[in-house]
Every structure is written in structure tokens, then in C-alpha cells.
């Protein structure tokens, strides 16, 4: 059972996985057309880090030794789900609060395995430039992605200047 707080936000973790070329992994849900970072709910009696490693295994087939943790957002990043995406089975859940983890892939991408569980969530992936996922994710998660990527950029690019956010993005995408 996932954790939903008193304000109706479901605890969740997001995973930003980088390769040695400073690209990030986005994945496509089985049977869907969109792209997103791996993510998932935090279960009762589970820490955010434990949930991240569980989701990493379930969604992309990686184990703790396949990654190094470069950082995590300081706090939960919240967003509301549009009404049409709220589950009738969870009427008290109005959105998600997420802790985002920046992970560096150890070794090559050949360890990725979408069939690590009986019910795989993803069936494809791509390695893309750092800010590209913002343009590919569903509209109501864009500000969350921008906040997480912005906060973790200095850790992602320790030896160089992070790439700037595209100036072509609409102002409405900027987090408040």
C-alpha cells in the first residue's frame, strides 16, 4: 500500500539516470506513447531511498551496484493531478509528492532489463540530452521535471557548467 499524506499527496520517488555522456534515460510505458523518467510509489514502512532502489529494479532491471547515487532533492516536490487522472479508487489522492534521485550508471547500458518483473511497466527507452525529458513528459509534470533537473544540475555536471534551460520554452513551464 502506498503512502498518502493528510493533504492527499501520494509519496513517490523519481529516478534521473545518467550515462557517462551526461545523457539521461527516459522510458516509454508499455502500450502508451509518452515518455517519462522511471518513478513509483513509496510503500508503508519504506524509506524514499529503499523505494528508489525497488523501483529501479522493477522498472529498468538495475541493482544498487549498477548505479552510484549522485544526489537527491532536498525536499518533496509536489504536484496536483488533473481531475481526469485522479483514481476513483483513491478519492483522497489529489497528487504526488516526489523525492528525486540523480543516479549515475556504472558500466554500460546493457544491464537495463525491462523484463525484470512479471508485469513490466516499460517496453522501450532512449538516452537524451539533459533537458529533453521536460518536452516529452505529460504536460502536468513539466514543472516538476524542471524543478528536479534544476536542483540536481550542479551535481549532474560537477566538472562543467550545466547546460542552460532552452530559452524557447514558454514561461508557463517555469516553476512558481
Buried (B, 14 or more C-beta within 10 A) or exposed (E): EBBBEEEBBBBBBBBBBBBEEBBBBBBBBEEEEEBBBBBBBBEEEBEBBEBBBBBBBBBBBBEBEBBEBBBBBEEBBBBEBEEEEBEEEEEEBBBBBBBBBBBBBBEEBEBBEBEBEEEBBBEEBBBBEBBBBBBBBEEEBBBBBBBBBBBBBEBBBEEEEBEEBEEEBEEEBEBE
